[in-house]
């Protein structure tokens, strides 16, 4: 973060020696990676005011500023900026990658799958460089609220198609999250509410056939079953 012209580490708060035109710096004390806000980032982010994005706003400034806002935990401002950019006609895959990260952090499943849908369409229309695919693969490693990933959200919502999409883009089928150490398989068996548990204590499942299909698919690509291996 920055105070005046002085930058401090996001991890330990130590002052950083910032070089000119440098985007990132690693803290020499704790090793934390810090993104350095440029003047354009600060201007677009409007630290003490509202987000101002219009059709003439430079796309790179929007993306860099939103990414900076995300890095310092200002999720609502980053989200507002991205939504404004989308409404103004920006259709850059990086916008939806940042948006998806915020969706994961804020546990907004509906918006997450809307972001993934946009990314999937952009991926289908991408050039030979396959930059969208690489970005989506990186997104699959991102941890949101309580450490959940896009794959956790896909299986919890019983979406086989999105489960396959996540796995095909490098999602870890055995990654764990939350205090209960849930995996993409076991999260399907976590009760949404104690009232939704059956009399014998087993969790309520909305669609047994979908859960069975997702579980079998995950097992076929290397997932371990918590009931067999006891996470």
Biotite code that builds the C-alpha atoms (Angstrom):
import biotite.structure as struc

atoms = struc.array([
    struc.Atom([0.000, 0.000, 0.000], chain_id="A", res_id=1, res_name="UNK", atom_name="CA", element="C"),
    struc.Atom([1.050, 3.615, -0.363], chain_id="A", res_id=2, res_name="UNK", atom_name="CA", element="C"),
    struc.Atom([0.872, 6.647, 1.932], chain_id="A", res_id=3, res_name="UNK", atom_name="CA", element="C"),
    struc.Atom([1.778, 9.833, 0.120], chain_id="A", res_id=4, res_name="UNK", atom_name="CA", element="C"),
    struc.Atom([4.895, 8.875, -1.812], chain_id="A", res_id=5, res_name="UNK", atom_name="CA", element="C"),
    struc.Atom([5.909, 6.161, 0.664], chain_id="A", res_id=6, res_name="UNK", atom_name="CA", element="C"),
    struc.Atom([5.069, 2.520, -0.072], chain_id="A", res_id=7, res_name="UNK", atom_name="CA", element="C"),
    struc.Atom([4.681, -0.128, 2.613], chain_id="A", res_id=8, res_name="UNK", atom_name="CA", element="C"),
    struc.Atom([4.583, -3.918, 2.348], chain_id="A", res_id=9, res_name="UNK", atom_name="CA", element="C"),
    struc.Atom([1.086, -5.444, 2.252], chain_id="A", res_id=10, res_name="UNK", atom_name="CA", element="C"),
    struc.Atom([2.360, -8.401, 4.247], chain_id="A", res_id=11, res_name="UNK", atom_name="CA", element="C"),
    struc.Atom([4.380, -6.944, 7.128], chain_id="A", res_id=12, res_name="UNK", atom_name="CA", element="C"),
    struc.Atom([4.051, -3.173, 6.765], chain_id="A", res_id=13, res_name="UNK", atom_name="CA", element="C"),
    struc.Atom([7.769, -2.528, 6.245], chain_id="A", res_id=14, res_name="UNK", atom_name="CA", element="C"),
    struc.Atom([8.753, 0.460, 4.049], chain_id="A", res_id=15, res_name="UNK", atom_name="CA", element="C"),
    struc.Atom([9.745, -0.485, 0.501], chain_id="A", res_id=16, res_name="UNK", atom_name="CA", element="C"),
    struc.Atom([12.428, 0.985, -1.718], chain_id="A", res_id=17, res_name="UNK", atom_name="CA", element="C"),
    struc.Atom([10.479, 1.546, -4.937], chain_id="A", res_id=18, res_name="UNK", atom_name="CA", element="C"),
    struc.Atom([12.303, 1.789, -8.236], chain_id="A", res_id=19, res_name="UNK", atom_name="CA", element="C"),
    struc.Atom([10.907, 3.977, -10.998], chain_id="A", res_id=20, res_name="UNK", atom_name="CA", element="C"),
    struc.Atom([8.637, 2.240, -13.531], chain_id="A", res_id=21, res_name="UNK", atom_name="CA", element="C"),
    struc.Atom([8.496, -0.970, -11.512], chain_id="A", res_id=22, res_name="UNK", atom_name="CA", element="C"),
    struc.Atom([5.110, -2.747, -11.338], chain_id="A", res_id=23, res_name="UNK", atom_name="CA", element="C"),
    struc.Atom([5.954, -5.252, -8.589], chain_id="A", res_id=24, res_name="UNK", atom_name="CA", element="C"),
    struc.Atom([8.429, -5.534, -5.742], chain_id="A", res_id=25, res_name="UNK", atom_name="CA", element="C"),
    struc.Atom([9.148, -8.345, -3.303], chain_id="A", res_id=26, res_name="UNK", atom_name="CA", element="C"),
    struc.Atom([9.491, -7.310, 0.335], chain_id="A", res_id=27, res_name="UNK", atom_name="CA", element="C"),
    struc.Atom([13.069, -7.990, 1.547], chain_id="A", res_id=28, res_name="UNK", atom_name="CA", element="C"),
    struc.Atom([11.724, -8.683, 5.055], chain_id="A", res_id=29, res_name="UNK", atom_name="CA", element="C"),
    struc.Atom([8.819, -11.109, 4.523], chain_id="A", res_id=30, res_name="UNK", atom_name="CA", element="C"),
    struc.Atom([9.004, -11.939, 0.803], chain_id="A", res_id=31, res_name="UNK", atom_name="CA", element="C"),
    struc.Atom([5.468, -10.716, 0.062], chain_id="A", res_id=32, res_name="UNK", atom_name="CA", element="C"),
    struc.Atom([4.815, -9.675, -3.568], chain_id="A", res_id=33, res_name="UNK", atom_name="CA", element="C"),
    struc.Atom([3.545, -6.093, -3.709], chain_id="A", res_id=34, res_name="UNK", atom_name="CA", element="C"),
    struc.Atom([1.940, -4.433, -6.707], chain_id="A", res_id=35, res_name="UNK", atom_name="CA", element="C"),
    struc.Atom([3.024, -0.804, -7.028], chain_id="A", res_id=36, res_name="UNK", atom_name="CA", element="C"),
    struc.Atom([0.299, 1.617, -7.987], chain_id="A", res_id=37, res_name="UNK", atom_name="CA", element="C"),
    struc.Atom([1.151, 3.866, -10.885], chain_id="A", res_id=38, res_name="UNK", atom_name="CA", element="C"),
    struc.Atom([-0.246, 7.353, -11.189], chain_id="A", res_id=39, res_name="UNK", atom_name="CA", element="C"),
    struc.Atom([-2.809, 6.065, -13.706], chain_id="A", res_id=40, res_name="UNK", atom_name="CA", element="C"),
    struc.Atom([-3.944, 3.389, -11.242], chain_id="A", res_id=41, res_name="UNK", atom_name="CA", element="C"),
    struc.Atom([-4.418, 5.911, -8.462], chain_id="A", res_id=42, res_name="UNK", atom_name="CA", element="C"),
    struc.Atom([-6.227, 8.294, -10.792], chain_id="A", res_id=43, res_name="UNK", atom_name="CA", element="C"),
    struc.Atom([-8.617, 5.665, -12.119], chain_id="A", res_id=44, res_name="UNK", atom_name="CA", element="C"),
    struc.Atom([-9.241, 4.136, -8.713], chain_id="A", res_id=45, res_name="UNK", atom_name="CA", element="C"),
    struc.Atom([-10.179, 7.521, -7.183], chain_id="A", res_id=46, res_name="UNK", atom_name="CA", element="C"),
    struc.Atom([-9.083, 6.579, -3.656], chain_id="A", res_id=47, res_name="UNK", atom_name="CA", element="C"),
    struc.Atom([-11.272, 9.210, -1.980], chain_id="A", res_id=48, res_name="UNK", atom_name="CA", element="C"),
    struc.Atom([-14.147, 9.234, -4.441], chain_id="A", res_id=49, res_name="UNK", atom_name="CA", element="C"),
    struc.Atom([-16.202, 7.150, -6.808], chain_id="A", res_id=50, res_name="UNK", atom_name="CA", element="C"),
    struc.Atom([-15.097, 5.054, -9.749], chain_id="A", res_id=51, res_name="UNK", atom_name="CA", element="C"),
    struc.Atom([-15.312, 6.908, -13.056], chain_id="A", res_id=52, res_name="UNK", atom_name="CA", element="C"),
    struc.Atom([-15.192, 4.705, -16.138], chain_id="A", res_id=53, res_name="UNK", atom_name="CA", element="C"),
    struc.Atom([-16.496, 5.618, -19.570], chain_id="A", res_id=54, res_name="UNK", atom_name="CA", element="C"),
    struc.Atom([-16.067, 4.518, -23.163], chain_id="A", res_id=55, res_name="UNK", atom_name="CA", element="C"),
    struc.Atom([-12.985, 6.716, -23.531], chain_id="A", res_id=56, res_name="UNK", atom_name="CA", element="C"),
    struc.Atom([-11.192, 5.287, -20.502], chain_id="A", res_id=57, res_name="UNK", atom_name="CA", element="C"),
    struc.Atom([-8.063, 3.385, -21.462], chain_id="A", res_id=58, res_name="UNK", atom_name="CA", element="C"),
    struc.Atom([-8.677, -0.372, -21.151], chain_id="A", res_id=59, res_name="UNK", atom_name="CA", element="C"),
    struc.Atom([-5.212, -1.007, -19.725], chain_id="A", res_id=60, res_name="UNK", atom_name="CA", element="C"),
    struc.Atom([-5.817, 1.602, -17.018], chain_id="A", res_id=61, res_name="UNK", atom_name="CA", element="C"),
    struc.Atom([-9.103, -0.056, -16.081], chain_id="A", res_id=62, res_name="UNK", atom_name="CA", element="C"),
    struc.Atom([-7.540, -3.505, -15.868], chain_id="A", res_id=63, res_name="UNK", atom_name="CA", element="C"),
    struc.Atom([-4.454, -2.345, -13.962], chain_id="A", res_id=64, res_name="UNK", atom_name="CA", element="C"),
    struc.Atom([-6.493, -0.264, -11.539], chain_id="A", res_id=65, res_name="UNK", atom_name="CA", element="C"),
    struc.Atom([-9.019, -3.040, -10.892], chain_id="A", res_id=66, res_name="UNK", atom_name="CA", element="C"),
    struc.Atom([-6.199, -5.517, -10.355], chain_id="A", res_id=67, res_name="UNK", atom_name="CA", element="C"),
    struc.Atom([-4.549, -3.067, -7.957], chain_id="A", res_id=68, res_name="UNK", atom_name="CA", element="C"),
    struc.Atom([-7.814, -2.559, -6.054], chain_id="A", res_id=69, res_name="UNK", atom_name="CA", element="C"),
    struc.Atom([-8.139, -6.344, -5.789], chain_id="A", res_id=70, res_name="UNK", atom_name="CA", element="C"),
    struc.Atom([-4.574, -6.650, -4.465], chain_id="A", res_id=71, res_name="UNK", atom_name="CA", element="C"),
    struc.Atom([-5.248, -4.212, -1.610], chain_id="A", res_id=72, res_name="UNK", atom_name="CA", element="C"),
    struc.Atom([-8.592, -5.750, -0.683], chain_id="A", res_id=73, res_name="UNK", atom_name="CA", element="C"),
    struc.Atom([-10.884, -3.092, -2.113], chain_id="A", res_id=74, res_name="UNK", atom_name="CA", element="C"),
    struc.Atom([-13.177, -5.617, -3.741], chain_id="A", res_id=75, res_name="UNK", atom_name="CA", element="C"),
    struc.Atom([-16.329, -3.536, -4.067], chain_id="A", res_id=76, res_name="UNK", atom_name="CA", element="C"),
    struc.Atom([-14.483, -0.724, -5.814], chain_id="A", res_id=77, res_name="UNK", atom_name="CA", element="C"),
    struc.Atom([-12.740, -3.145, -8.151], chain_id="A", res_id=78, res_name="UNK", atom_name="CA", element="C"),
    struc.Atom([-16.054, -4.826, -8.886], chain_id="A", res_id=79, res_name="UNK", atom_name="CA", element="C"),
    struc.Atom([-17.804, -1.505, -9.582], chain_id="A", res_id=80, res_name="UNK", atom_name="CA", element="C"),
    struc.Atom([-15.010, -0.537, -11.942], chain_id="A", res_id=81, res_name="UNK", atom_name="CA", element="C"),
    struc.Atom([-15.232, -3.812, -13.850], chain_id="A", res_id=82, res_name="UNK", atom_name="CA", element="C"),
    struc.Atom([-19.013, -3.667, -14.145], chain_id="A", res_id=83, res_name="UNK", atom_name="CA", element="C"),
    struc.Atom([-18.789, -0.099, -15.443], chain_id="A", res_id=84, res_name="UNK", atom_name="CA", element="C"),
    struc.Atom([-16.165, -1.210, -17.951], chain_id="A", res_id=85, res_name="UNK", atom_name="CA", element="C"),
    struc.Atom([-18.334, -4.092, -19.158], chain_id="A", res_id=86, res_name="UNK", atom_name="CA", element="C"),
    struc.Atom([-21.352, -1.800, -19.500], chain_id="A", res_id=87, res_name="UNK", atom_name="CA", element="C"),
    struc.Atom([-19.248, 0.645, -21.515], chain_id="A", res_id=88, res_name="UNK", atom_name="CA", element="C"),
    struc.Atom([-18.442, -2.094, -24.039], chain_id="A", res_id=89, res_name="UNK", atom_name="CA", element="C"),
    struc.Atom([-15.107, -3.472, -22.813], chain_id="A", res_id=90, res_name="UNK", atom_name="CA", element="C"),
    struc.Atom([-14.902, -7.169, -23.689], chain_id="A", res_id=91, res_name="UNK", atom_name="CA", element="C"),
    struc.Atom([-11.394, -8.078, -22.572], chain_id="A", res_id=92, res_name="UNK", atom_name="CA", element="C"),
    struc.Atom([-10.825, -11.521, -21.041], chain_id="A", res_id=93, res_name="UNK", atom_name="CA", element="C"),
    struc.Atom([-8.707, -9.965, -18.286], chain_id="A", res_id=94, res_name="UNK", atom_name="CA", element="C"),
    struc.Atom([-11.746, -8.048, -17.051], chain_id="A", res_id=95, res_name="UNK", atom_name="CA", element="C"),
    struc.Atom([-13.657, -11.293, -16.542], chain_id="A", res_id=96, res_name="UNK", atom_name="CA", element="C"),
    struc.Atom([-10.688, -13.031, -14.908], chain_id="A", res_id=97, res_name="UNK", atom_name="CA", element="C"),
    struc.Atom([-10.446, -10.299, -12.280], chain_id="A", res_id=98, res_name="UNK", atom_name="CA", element="C"),
    struc.Atom([-14.245, -10.297, -11.962], chain_id="A", res_id=99, res_name="UNK", atom_name="CA", element="C"),
    struc.Atom([-14.231, -14.065, -11.355], chain_id="A", res_id=100, res_name="UNK", atom_name="CA", element="C"),
    struc.Atom([-11.611, -13.678, -8.610], chain_id="A", res_id=101, res_name="UNK", atom_name="CA", element="C"),
    struc.Atom([-13.775, -11.119, -6.856], chain_id="A", res_id=102, res_name="UNK", atom_name="CA", element="C"),
    struc.Atom([-16.798, -13.401, -7.280], chain_id="A", res_id=103, res_name="UNK", atom_name="CA", element="C"),
    struc.Atom([-14.854, -16.171, -5.530], chain_id="A", res_id=104, res_name="UNK", atom_name="CA", element="C"),
    struc.Atom([-13.751, -13.870, -2.722], chain_id="A", res_id=105, res_name="UNK", atom_name="CA", element="C"),
    struc.Atom([-17.282, -12.541, -2.210], chain_id="A", res_id=106, res_name="UNK", atom_name="CA", element="C"),
    struc.Atom([-18.871, -15.987, -2.597], chain_id="A", res_id=107, res_name="UNK", atom_name="CA", element="C"),
    struc.Atom([-21.084, -14.792, -5.452], chain_id="A", res_id=108, res_name="UNK", atom_name="CA", element="C"),
    struc.Atom([-21.803, -18.003, -7.336], chain_id="A", res_id=109, res_name="UNK", atom_name="CA", element="C"),
    struc.Atom([-24.279, -16.534, -9.806], chain_id="A", res_id=110, res_name="UNK", atom_name="CA", element="C"),
    struc.Atom([-21.835, -13.862, -10.926], chain_id="A", res_id=111, res_name="UNK", atom_name="CA", element="C"),
    struc.Atom([-18.950, -16.367, -10.961], chain_id="A", res_id=112, res_name="UNK", atom_name="CA", element="C"),
    struc.Atom([-20.606, -18.603, -13.526], chain_id="A", res_id=113, res_name="UNK", atom_name="CA", element="C"),
    struc.Atom([-21.619, -15.574, -15.585], chain_id="A", res_id=114, res_name="UNK", atom_name="CA", element="C"),
    struc.Atom([-17.943, -14.563, -15.634], chain_id="A", res_id=115, res_name="UNK", atom_name="CA", element="C"),
    struc.Atom([-16.895, -18.093, -16.587], chain_id="A", res_id=116, res_name="UNK", atom_name="CA", element="C"),
    struc.Atom([-19.494, -18.155, -19.356], chain_id="A", res_id=117, res_name="UNK", atom_name="CA", element="C"),
    struc.Atom([-18.018, -14.968, -20.829], chain_id="A", res_id=118, res_name="UNK", atom_name="CA", element="C"),
    struc.Atom([-14.515, -16.397, -20.546], chain_id="A", res_id=119, res_name="UNK", atom_name="CA", element="C"),
    struc.Atom([-15.579, -19.603, -22.272], chain_id="A", res_id=120, res_name="UNK", atom_name="CA", element="C"),
    struc.Atom([-17.012, -17.642, -25.204], chain_id="A", res_id=121, res_name="UNK", atom_name="CA", element="C"),
    struc.Atom([-13.895, -15.501, -25.460], chain_id="A", res_id=122, res_name="UNK", atom_name="CA", element="C"),
    struc.Atom([-11.766, -18.634, -25.322], chain_id="A", res_id=123, res_name="UNK", atom_name="CA", element="C"),
    struc.Atom([-13.682, -20.138, -28.251], chain_id="A", res_id=124, res_name="UNK", atom_name="CA", element="C"),
    struc.Atom([-12.921, -17.018, -30.291], chain_id="A", res_id=125, res_name="UNK", atom_name="CA", element="C"),
    struc.Atom([-9.278, -16.583, -29.199], chain_id="A", res_id=126, res_name="UNK", atom_name="CA", element="C"),
    struc.Atom([-6.309, -16.500, -31.516], chain_id="A", res_id=127, res_name="UNK", atom_name="CA", element="C"),
    struc.Atom([-3.491, -19.045, -31.859], chain_id="A", res_id=128, res_name="UNK", atom_name="CA", element="C"),
    struc.Atom([-1.651, -17.526, -28.891], chain_id="A", res_id=129, res_name="UNK", atom_name="CA", element="C"),
    struc.Atom([-4.337, -19.051, -26.641], chain_id="A", res_id=130, res_name="UNK", atom_name="CA", element="C"),
    struc.Atom([-3.932, -16.242, -24.117], chain_id="A", res_id=131, res_name="UNK", atom_name="CA", element="C"),
    struc.Atom([-7.468, -16.725, -22.785], chain_id="A", res_id=132, res_name="UNK", atom_name="CA", element="C"),
    struc.Atom([-6.861, -20.409, -22.086], chain_id="A", res_id=133, res_name="UNK", atom_name="CA", element="C"),
    struc.Atom([-3.689, -19.593, -20.166], chain_id="A", res_id=134, res_name="UNK", atom_name="CA", element="C"),
    struc.Atom([-5.544, -16.983, -18.121], chain_id="A", res_id=135, res_name="UNK", atom_name="CA", element="C"),
    struc.Atom([-8.350, -19.414, -17.298], chain_id="A", res_id=136, res_name="UNK", atom_name="CA", element="C"),
    struc.Atom([-5.817, -22.063, -16.240], chain_id="A", res_id=137, res_name="UNK", atom_name="CA", element="C"),
    struc.Atom([-4.274, -19.510, -13.889], chain_id="A", res_id=138, res_name="UNK", atom_name="CA", element="C"),
    struc.Atom([-7.727, -18.596, -12.566], chain_id="A", res_id=139, res_name="UNK", atom_name="CA", element="C"),
    struc.Atom([-8.355, -22.227, -11.641], chain_id="A", res_id=140, res_name="UNK", atom_name="CA", element="C"),
    struc.Atom([-5.565, -21.993, -9.047], chain_id="A", res_id=141, res_name="UNK", atom_name="CA", element="C"),
    struc.Atom([-7.070, -18.923, -7.366], chain_id="A", res_id=142, res_name="UNK", atom_name="CA", element="C"),
    struc.Atom([-8.465, -19.346, -3.856], chain_id="A", res_id=143, res_name="UNK", atom_name="CA", element="C"),
    struc.Atom([-11.502, -17.334, -2.800], chain_id="A", res_id=144, res_name="UNK", atom_name="CA", element="C"),
    struc.Atom([-13.484, -17.195, 0.421], chain_id="A", res_id=145, res_name="UNK", atom_name="CA", element="C"),
    struc.Atom([-12.337, -19.891, 2.867], chain_id="A", res_id=146, res_name="UNK", atom_name="CA", element="C"),
    struc.Atom([-9.916, -21.113, 0.210], chain_id="A", res_id=147, res_name="UNK", atom_name="CA", element="C"),
    struc.Atom([-12.533, -22.396, -2.205], chain_id="A", res_id=148, res_name="UNK", atom_name="CA", element="C"),
    struc.Atom([-11.801, -22.623, -5.917], chain_id="A", res_id=149, res_name="UNK", atom_name="CA", element="C"),
    struc.Atom([-13.968, -22.425, -9.017], chain_id="A", res_id=150, res_name="UNK", atom_name="CA", element="C"),
    struc.Atom([-14.047, -26.231, -9.001], chain_id="A", res_id=151, res_name="UNK", atom_name="CA", element="C"),
    struc.Atom([-15.430, -26.314, -5.454], chain_id="A", res_id=152, res_name="UNK", atom_name="CA", element="C"),
    struc.Atom([-18.195, -23.985, -6.585], chain_id="A", res_id=153, res_name="UNK", atom_name="CA", element="C"),
    struc.Atom([-18.941, -26.058, -9.671], chain_id="A", res_id=154, res_name="UNK", atom_name="CA", element="C"),
    struc.Atom([-19.327, -29.302, -7.745], chain_id="A", res_id=155, res_name="UNK", atom_name="CA", element="C"),
    struc.Atom([-21.212, -27.739, -4.832], chain_id="A", res_id=156, res_name="UNK", atom_name="CA", element="C"),
    struc.Atom([-23.769, -26.347, -7.286], chain_id="A", res_id=157, res_name="UNK", atom_name="CA", element="C"),
    struc.Atom([-23.895, -29.740, -9.030], chain_id="A", res_id=158, res_name="UNK", atom_name="CA", element="C"),
    struc.Atom([-22.772, -28.423, -12.441], chain_id="A", res_id=159, res_name="UNK", atom_name="CA", element="C"),
    struc.Atom([-21.153, -31.320, -14.303], chain_id="A", res_id=160, res_name="UNK", atom_name="CA", element="C"),
    struc.Atom([-20.310, -29.207, -17.358], chain_id="A", res_id=161, res_name="UNK", atom_name="CA", element="C"),
    struc.Atom([-18.494, -26.578, -15.306], chain_id="A", res_id=162, res_name="UNK", atom_name="CA", element="C"),
    struc.Atom([-16.790, -29.286, -13.262], chain_id="A", res_id=163, res_name="UNK", atom_name="CA", element="C"),
    struc.Atom([-15.356, -30.714, -16.472], chain_id="A", res_id=164, res_name="UNK", atom_name="CA", element="C"),
    struc.Atom([-14.395, -27.246, -17.700], chain_id="A", res_id=165, res_name="UNK", atom_name="CA", element="C"),
    struc.Atom([-12.476, -26.523, -14.497], chain_id="A", res_id=166, res_name="UNK", atom_name="CA", element="C"),
    struc.Atom([-10.658, -29.856, -14.564], chain_id="A", res_id=167, res_name="UNK", atom_name="CA", element="C"),
    struc.Atom([-9.793, -29.487, -18.250], chain_id="A", res_id=168, res_name="UNK", atom_name="CA", element="C"),
    struc.Atom([-8.172, -26.158, -17.363], chain_id="A", res_id=169, res_name="UNK", atom_name="CA", element="C"),
    struc.Atom([-5.945, -27.571, -14.656], chain_id="A", res_id=170, res_name="UNK", atom_name="CA", element="C"),
    struc.Atom([-8.063, -27.386, -11.488], chain_id="A", res_id=171, res_name="UNK", atom_name="CA", element="C"),
    struc.Atom([-6.755, -29.572, -8.655], chain_id="A", res_id=172, res_name="UNK", atom_name="CA", element="C"),
    struc.Atom([-9.345, -32.298, -8.066], chain_id="A", res_id=173, res_name="UNK", atom_name="CA", element="C"),
    struc.Atom([-7.993, -32.927, -4.564], chain_id="A", res_id=174, res_name="UNK", atom_name="CA", element="C"),
    struc.Atom([-7.520, -29.364, -3.322], chain_id="A", res_id=175, res_name="UNK", atom_name="CA", element="C"),
    struc.Atom([-8.893, -28.746, 0.153], chain_id="A", res_id=176, res_name="UNK", atom_name="CA", element="C"),
    struc.Atom([-10.647, -25.689, 1.548], chain_id="A", res_id=177, res_name="UNK", atom_name="CA", element="C"),
    struc.Atom([-12.384, -24.404, 4.652], chain_id="A", res_id=178, res_name="UNK", atom_name="CA", element="C"),
    struc.Atom([-12.266, -25.428, 8.273], chain_id="A", res_id=179, res_name="UNK", atom_name="CA", element="C"),
    struc.Atom([-13.856, -28.755, 7.342], chain_id="A", res_id=180, res_name="UNK", atom_name="CA", element="C"),
    struc.Atom([-11.092, -29.417, 4.782], chain_id="A", res_id=181, res_name="UNK", atom_name="CA", element="C"),
    struc.Atom([-13.564, -30.063, 1.990], chain_id="A", res_id=182, res_name="UNK", atom_name="CA", element="C"),
    struc.Atom([-12.499, -31.309, -1.424], chain_id="A", res_id=183, res_name="UNK", atom_name="CA", element="C"),
    struc.Atom([-14.423, -30.850, -4.682], chain_id="A", res_id=184, res_name="UNK", atom_name="CA", element="C"),
    struc.Atom([-16.064, -34.231, -3.986], chain_id="A", res_id=185, res_name="UNK", atom_name="CA", element="C"),
    struc.Atom([-16.768, -33.868, -0.283], chain_id="A", res_id=186, res_name="UNK", atom_name="CA", element="C"),
    struc.Atom([-18.187, -30.350, -0.587], chain_id="A", res_id=187, res_name="UNK", atom_name="CA", element="C"),
    struc.Atom([-21.163, -31.864, -2.401], chain_id="A", res_id=188, res_name="UNK", atom_name="CA", element="C"),
    struc.Atom([-22.052, -33.689, 0.807], chain_id="A", res_id=189, res_name="UNK", atom_name="CA", element="C"),
    struc.Atom([-21.817, -30.684, 3.106], chain_id="A", res_id=190, res_name="UNK", atom_name="CA", element="C"),
    struc.Atom([-25.332, -29.691, 4.250], chain_id="A", res_id=191, res_name="UNK", atom_name="CA", element="C"),
    struc.Atom([-26.434, -26.214, 3.229], chain_id="A", res_id=192, res_name="UNK", atom_name="CA", element="C"),
    struc.Atom([-28.335, -26.001, 6.510], chain_id="A", res_id=193, res_name="UNK", atom_name="CA", element="C"),
    struc.Atom([-28.818, -28.358, 9.488], chain_id="A", res_id=194, res_name="UNK", atom_name="CA", element="C"),
    struc.Atom([-32.522, -28.342, 8.615], chain_id="A", res_id=195, res_name="UNK", atom_name="CA", element="C"),
    struc.Atom([-31.673, -29.976, 5.285], chain_id="A", res_id=196, res_name="UNK", atom_name="CA", element="C"),
    struc.Atom([-30.078, -33.035, 6.890], chain_id="A", res_id=197, res_name="UNK", atom_name="CA", element="C"),
    struc.Atom([-32.003, -36.265, 6.911], chain_id="A", res_id=198, res_name="UNK", atom_name="CA", element="C"),
    struc.Atom([-33.062, -37.891, 10.155], chain_id="A", res_id=199, res_name="UNK", atom_name="CA", element="C"),
    struc.Atom([-30.024, -40.169, 10.097], chain_id="A", res_id=200, res_name="UNK", atom_name="CA", element="C"),
    struc.Atom([-27.711, -37.160, 9.830], chain_id="A", res_id=201, res_name="UNK", atom_name="CA", element="C"),
    struc.Atom([-26.656, -37.568, 6.183], chain_id="A", res_id=202, res_name="UNK", atom_name="CA", element="C"),
    struc.Atom([-26.614, -34.339, 4.180], chain_id="A", res_id=203, res_name="UNK", atom_name="CA", element="C"),
    struc.Atom([-29.400, -33.339, 1.839], chain_id="A", res_id=204, res_name="UNK", atom_name="CA", element="C"),
    struc.Atom([-28.456, -33.613, -1.843], chain_id="A", res_id=205, res_name="UNK", atom_name="CA", element="C"),
    struc.Atom([-30.529, -31.717, -4.365], chain_id="A", res_id=206, res_name="UNK", atom_name="CA", element="C"),
    struc.Atom([-30.025, -34.070, -7.308], chain_id="A", res_id=207, res_name="UNK", atom_name="CA", element="C"),
    struc.Atom([-28.587, -37.514, -6.575], chain_id="A", res_id=208, res_name="UNK", atom_name="CA", element="C"),
    struc.Atom([-28.019, -38.357, -10.234], chain_id="A", res_id=209, res_name="UNK", atom_name="CA", element="C"),
    struc.Atom([-26.014, -35.192, -10.849], chain_id="A", res_id=210, res_name="UNK", atom_name="CA", element="C"),
    struc.Atom([-23.923, -35.726, -7.729], chain_id="A", res_id=211, res_name="UNK", atom_name="CA", element="C"),
    struc.Atom([-23.262, -39.327, -8.711], chain_id="A", res_id=212, res_name="UNK", atom_name="CA", element="C"),
    struc.Atom([-22.203, -38.290, -12.241], chain_id="A", res_id=213, res_name="UNK", atom_name="CA", element="C"),
    struc.Atom([-19.884, -35.560, -10.910], chain_id="A", res_id=214, res_name="UNK", atom_name="CA", element="C"),
    struc.Atom([-18.386, -37.879, -8.292], chain_id="A", res_id=215, res_name="UNK", atom_name="CA", element="C"),
    struc.Atom([-17.741, -40.623, -10.858], chain_id="A", res_id=216, res_name="UNK", atom_name="CA", element="C"),
    struc.Atom([-16.179, -38.134, -13.246], chain_id="A", res_id=217, res_name="UNK", atom_name="CA", element="C"),
    struc.Atom([-13.857, -36.726, -10.578], chain_id="A", res_id=218, res_name="UNK", atom_name="CA", element="C"),
    struc.Atom([-12.830, -40.221, -9.498], chain_id="A", res_id=219, res_name="UNK", atom_name="CA", element="C"),
    struc.Atom([-12.020, -41.012, -13.138], chain_id="A", res_id=220, res_name="UNK", atom_name="CA", element="C"),
    struc.Atom([-9.567, -38.097, -13.292], chain_id="A", res_id=221, res_name="UNK", atom_name="CA", element="C"),
    struc.Atom([-7.751, -38.878, -10.047], chain_id="A", res_id=222, res_name="UNK", atom_name="CA", element="C"),
    struc.Atom([-9.888, -37.475, -7.236], chain_id="A", res_id=223, res_name="UNK", atom_name="CA", element="C"),
    struc.Atom([-9.786, -39.295, -3.904], chain_id="A", res_id=224, res_name="UNK", atom_name="CA", element="C"),
    struc.Atom([-13.023, -40.081, -2.114], chain_id="A", res_id=225, res_name="UNK", atom_name="CA", element="C"),
    struc.Atom([-13.141, -38.674, 1.448], chain_id="A", res_id=226, res_name="UNK", atom_name="CA", element="C"),
    struc.Atom([-15.302, -41.567, 2.574], chain_id="A", res_id=227, res_name="UNK", atom_name="CA", element="C"),
    struc.Atom([-12.599, -44.006, 1.514], chain_id="A", res_id=228, res_name="UNK", atom_name="CA", element="C"),
    struc.Atom([-9.513, -41.995, 2.468], chain_id="A", res_id=229, res_name="UNK", atom_name="CA", element="C"),
    struc.Atom([-10.921, -39.981, 5.378], chain_id="A", res_id=230, res_name="UNK", atom_name="CA", element="C"),
    struc.Atom([-9.884, -36.382, 4.830], chain_id="A", res_id=231, res_name="UNK", atom_name="CA", element="C"),
])
